[in-house]
Amino acid sequence: MTEKHYVIVGSGVAAVHAAKAIRDQDGEAVISIFGEENTLPYNRIKLSKGLFTDLHSEKVLIKKEKWYQTNNIKVQHGTTITAIDPKDKIVVTADGQDVAYHRLLLCTGASNRKLPMAGTMLRNVHNIRDLNDADQLKDSLVSGDRICVIGGGVQGVETAWSFIEAGYPVTIVEAAPRLMGRQLDEQASNLMLQKILEFGANVQLGQGVKCITGIDCVQGVELEDGSILPCEHVVYSIGIVPKTSLAGQAGIEVQGGILVNENMQTSDPSVYAAGDAAEFQGRVEGLWGGAMEQGRIAGMNMTGSPVAYERAVPVTLFNAFEMYLFSIGQVDEQQCDTSVVPTDSEPYTRIFIKDGLIAGVISFQGVAASLPYKTAIEQGIKYDTFNNKES
Ligand SMILES: Cc1cc2nc3c(=O)[nH]c(=O)nc-3n(C[C@H](O)[C@H](O)[C@H](O)COP(=O)(O)OP(=O)(O)OC[C@H]3O[C@@H](n4cnc5c(N)ncnc54)[C@H](O)[C@@H]3O)c2cc1C
């Protein structure tokens, strides 16, 4: 192989941003993206936020077809890569073709964590990771069906909102004592709970699910206290498992995700990984913004332009049940020195402080208000300085 061939396995947001970074650095090389889904890379977040919108619309694509043509990036969708031969630098497609690479990027993403209980094989038990999952779920719904959403994290609550908006009765079941516990403090969770109840949803907190009941099809969910929630569908969202098997089988180091250094390089110097599949400094980020940036960094390094990945301040923007809230940075009070709820803060806002610096913020002020806080956290601005400037 004389020409440079950058091969990217997986066709999500990390892959697109890697391909873009490679093309920006290298106008000549061949770039190929292999994706097992039957579509161009699309905005996966829409699968919960916009479940009942037209998910097959061009608007959902990360880049339109023309962009790939203009940038001479080949996308082979509907093509699964089944093996990597790192010695000969070859990947193998499901239909047996060998594809040679000089640099390989693994952006294989993640699968949804499976519910470990009886009843998950019943018809109408769903979890949404890709377009097919969303299509199948929507096709199976009949007007008036009751839906039990297991998992009260961001994705679960947003999915519940999509169902409520579409007119389906919903119950959210969350094993933890509050909703969105990773992003919200107790008061914000309570405010959210009140709002969700106002929309007629049922919410069961501090309740583990024992099993899903039914014969062929879902008939209900049995909770750990023995009570039964009758429903026709279960939709669960309880975290992700990075797709690492390709890398693992090729002898590339894997733990929770595919291990990468700050250049997104794996234990094989010709192979990189980014996005939900990758583990950096002991963590799989599992976030859209992180996947985008990791893809960009991987692409740069693959072309020989060294640049280190720096984990961004985590940002959750939430827009459902007529609530516009954000949670940025460190919002675990155990990890901070103190916190301030500004007296004039209506809607609710809480600022977390560590070593005098703003470490995190939870606020119902709306997405636009998040920017100054994000900048303050990124730039290490003292709370007093920020407060004086704002007042
Ligand atoms: C419903 C939903 C809602 C979400 N909401 C949010 C949100 O609000 N905010 C947020 O920050 N994040 C959210 N996320 C997470 C976010 O979508 C992911 O972090 C992001 O998509 C990861 O991008 P990626 O490119 O690493 O992987 P993915 O988007 O998972 O793409 C990987 C692709 O690779 C393909 N693939 C895997 N193995 C192979 C193979 N062997 N051969 C060929 N192709 C392969 C997969 O089929 C998939 O198409 C959400 C995720 C879901 C599912």
The ligand as an SDF file (V2000), in Angstrom:
LIG
                    3D

 53 58  0  0  0  0  0  0  0  0999 V2000
  -31.1610    8.3120   22.7690 C   0  0  0  0  0  0  0  0  0  0  0  0
  -29.8680    8.9830   23.1540 C   0  0  0  0  0  0  0  0  0  0  0  0
  -29.8780   10.2670   23.6810 C   0  0  0  0  0  0  0  0  0  0  0  0
  -28.6830   10.9000   24.0170 C   0  0  0  0  0  0  0  0  0  0  0  0
  -28.7180   12.1620   24.5320 N   0  0  0  0  0  0  0  0  0  0  0  0
  -27.5610   12.7820   24.8170 C   0  0  0  0  0  0  0  0  0  0  0  0
  -27.5580   14.1270   25.3120 C   0  0  0  0  0  0  0  0  0  0  0  0
  -28.6060   14.7220   25.5180 O   0  0  0  0  0  0  0  0  0  0  0  0
  -26.3570   14.7330   25.5390 N   0  0  0  0  0  0  0  0  0  0  0  0
  -25.1710   14.0820   25.3140 C   0  0  0  0  0  0  0  0  0  0  0  0
  -24.1100   14.6730   25.5300 O   0  0  0  0  0  0  0  0  0  0  0  0
  -25.1410   12.8060   24.8650 N   0  0  0  0  0  0  0  0  0  0  0  0
  -26.2990   12.1480   24.6160 C   0  0  0  0  0  0  0  0  0  0  0  0
  -26.2660   10.8680   24.1350 N   0  0  0  0  0  0  0  0  0  0  0  0
  -24.9590   10.2110   23.9620 C   0  0  0  0  0  0  0  0  0  0  0  0
  -24.3250   10.5790   22.6040 C   0  0  0  0  0  0  0  0  0  0  0  0
  -25.2490   10.3470   21.5770 O   0  0  0  0  0  0  0  0  0  0  0  0
  -23.0550    9.7570   22.4190 C   0  0  0  0  0  0  0  0  0  0  0  0
  -22.1310   10.1270   23.4160 O   0  0  0  0  0  0  0  0  0  0  0  0
  -22.4270    9.9550   21.0330 C   0  0  0  0  0  0  0  0  0  0  0  0
  -23.3430    9.6480   20.0100 O   0  0  0  0  0  0  0  0  0  0  0  0
  -21.1890    9.0690   20.8890 C   0  0  0  0  0  0  0  0  0  0  0  0
  -20.7010    9.2040   19.5970 O   0  0  0  0  0  0  0  0  0  0  0  0
  -19.7140    8.0940   18.9760 P   0  0  0  0  0  0  0  0  0  0  0  0
  -19.3720    8.6020   17.6340 O   0  0  0  0  0  0  0  0  0  0  0  0
  -18.6450    7.7710   19.9290 O   0  0  0  0  0  0  0  0  0  0  0  0
  -20.5850    6.7480   18.8830 O   0  0  0  0  0  0  0  0  0  0  0  0
  -21.9930    6.4130   18.2780 P   0  0  0  0  0  0  0  0  0  0  0  0
  -22.8200    7.6300   18.0670 O   0  0  0  0  0  0  0  0  0  0  0  0
  -22.5510    5.3180   19.1200 O   0  0  0  0  0  0  0  0  0  0  0  0
  -21.6530    5.8250   16.8440 O   0  0  0  0  0  0  0  0  0  0  0  0
  -20.9720    4.6120   16.6860 C   0  0  0  0  0  0  0  0  0  0  0  0
  -21.3820    4.0030   15.3760 C   0  0  0  0  0  0  0  0  0  0  0  0
  -20.4830    2.9540   15.0670 O   0  0  0  0  0  0  0  0  0  0  0  0
  -21.2000    1.8510   14.5460 C   0  0  0  0  0  0  0  0  0  0  0  0
  -20.4020    0.6390   14.7250 N   0  0  0  0  0  0  0  0  0  0  0  0
  -20.1150    0.0080   15.8740 C   0  0  0  0  0  0  0  0  0  0  0  0
  -19.3660   -1.0760   15.6520 N   0  0  0  0  0  0  0  0  0  0  0  0
  -19.1530   -1.1250   14.3220 C   0  0  0  0  0  0  0  0  0  0  0  0
  -18.4490   -2.0260   13.4770 C   0  0  0  0  0  0  0  0  0  0  0  0
  -17.7970   -3.0890   13.9490 N   0  0  0  0  0  0  0  0  0  0  0  0
  -18.4600   -1.7870   12.1410 N   0  0  0  0  0  0  0  0  0  0  0  0
  -19.0960   -0.7130   11.6220 C   0  0  0  0  0  0  0  0  0  0  0  0
  -19.7850    0.1640   12.3840 N   0  0  0  0  0  0  0  0  0  0  0  0
  -19.8010   -0.0380   13.7170 C   0  0  0  0  0  0  0  0  0  0  0  0
  -22.4880    1.8790   15.3510 C   0  0  0  0  0  0  0  0  0  0  0  0
  -23.5100    1.1420   14.7090 O   0  0  0  0  0  0  0  0  0  0  0  0
  -22.7680    3.3730   15.3910 C   0  0  0  0  0  0  0  0  0  0  0  0
  -23.4880    3.7810   14.2590 O   0  0  0  0  0  0  0  0  0  0  0  0
  -27.4520   10.2120   23.8200 C   0  0  0  0  0  0  0  0  0  0  0  0
  -27.4460    8.9120   23.2950 C   0  0  0  0  0  0  0  0  0  0  0  0
  -28.6360    8.2940   22.9620 C   0  0  0  0  0  0  0  0  0  0  0  0
  -28.6150    6.8990   22.3930 C   0  0  0  0  0  0  0  0  0  0  0  0
  1  2  1  0
  2  3  1  0
  2 52  2  0
  3  4  2  0
  4  5  1  0
  4 50  1  0
  5  6  2  0
  6  7  1  0
  6 13  1  0
  7  8  2  0
  7  9  1  0
  9 10  1  0
 10 11  2  0
 10 12  1  0
 12 13  2  0
 13 14  1  0
 14 15  1  0
 14 50  1  0
 15 16  1  0
 16 17  1  0
 16 18  1  0
 18 19  1  0
 18 20  1  0
 20 21  1  0
 20 22  1  0
 22 23  1  0
 23 24  1  0
 24 25  2  0
 24 26  1  0
 24 27  1  0
 27 28  1  0
 28 29  2  0
 28 30  1  0
 28 31  1  0
 31 32  1  0
 32 33  1  0
 33 34  1  0
 33 48  1  0
 34 35  1  0
 35 36  1  0
 35 46  1  0
 36 37  1  0
 36 45  1  0
 37 38  2  0
 38 39  1  0
 39 40  1  0
 39 45  2  0
 40 41  1  0
 40 42  2  0
 42 43  1  0
 43 44  2  0
 44 45  1  0
 46 47  1  0
 46 48  1  0
 48 49  1  0
 50 51  2  0
 51 52  1  0
 52 53  1  0
M  END
$$$$
